[in-house]
Amino acid sequence: MKKNTLIGRSVPGLALAALIVLAGVALQATPTVPGTPSAATAVLEYKMPAGRTLTYQSKSEETQVMEVMGQSMDTHSTNSSTVTFKSKG
């Protein structure tokens, strides 16, 4: 009678998984062909008239209640930010 072992079954599976991972890494490391679009060459920009100002405001609030080793801890934080861009044209 043939004895089934966990190690005997997992070695081919691990080898296949390692081969797939290495193939994926090799594909990611392949350089792109010059002249073809890629994420590295993408340019995202606003098209606005010269002198126009664009302002973004953000506000976030967070409340957290947790119990650690029998002690209750309540925390509350409020954050706000403002970012302003002025167009060159």
C-alpha positions in Angstrom: 0.0 0.0 0.0 1.3 3.5 -1.0 1.7 5.9 1.9 0.5 9.5 1.2 2.4 12.2 2.8 1.8 15.9 2.9 5.4 16.7 2.1 5.3 14.5 -1.0 2.3 16.3 -2.3 3.3 19.8 -1.6 6.7 19.8 -3.3 5.4 19.8 -6.9 2.8 22.4 -5.9 5.5 24.7 -4.3 7.7 24.3 -7.4 4.8 25.3 -9.7 4.0 28.3 -7.5 7.6 29.4 -7.4 7.8 29.1 -11.2 4.6 31.3 -11.6 6.0 33.9 -9.2 9.3 34.1 -11.0 7.6 34.4 -14.4 5.5 37.3 -13.1 8.6 39.1 -11.7 10.3 38.6 -15.1 7.4 40.1 -16.9 7.3 43.1 -14.6 11.1 43.6 -15.0 10.9 43.6 -18.9 11.7 47.2 -20.1 9.1 48.9 -22.3 9.7 49.5 -26.0 10.6 53.2 -26.7 7.7 55.1 -28.4 5.0 53.0 -26.8 2.6 54.4 -24.2 3.2 53.2 -20.6 2.2 54.3 -17.1 5.6 55.8 -16.6 5.2 58.2 -19.6 1.6 59.3 -18.9 1.2 63.0 -18.1 -1.8 64.1 -16.2 -2.4 67.9 -16.3 -5.1 70.5 -16.0 -6.0 72.6 -19.0 -6.9 76.0 -17.5 -6.5 79.6 -18.6 -3.4 81.5 -17.3 -3.8 83.0 -13.9 -6.8 80.8 -12.8 -6.6 79.5 -9.2 -7.9 76.1 -8.2 -8.4 75.3 -4.5 -9.1 72.0 -2.9 -10.3 71.7 0.7 -10.5 68.5 2.7 -11.7 67.8 6.2 -11.8 64.5 8.0 -12.8 63.4 11.5 -12.1 60.1 13.2 -13.4 58.7 16.5 -12.0 55.5 18.0 -13.0 53.7 21.2 -10.9 50.7 22.2 -10.3 48.6 25.3 -6.8 47.5 26.1 -6.0 45.3 29.1 -9.1 46.5 30.9 -8.7 50.2 30.2 -10.9 52.1 27.9 -9.3 54.6 25.5 -11.3 57.1 23.5 -9.6 59.1 20.8 -10.9 61.8 18.5 -9.0 63.6 15.8 -9.9 66.2 13.3 -7.8 67.1 10.2 -8.2 69.7 7.6 -6.1 70.8 4.6 -6.2 73.3 1.8 -4.2 73.0 -1.4 -4.2 75.8 -4.0 -2.9 75.6 -7.6 -2.4 78.6 -9.8 -2.3 78.0 -13.6 0.7 79.1 -15.7 -1.4 79.0 -18.8 
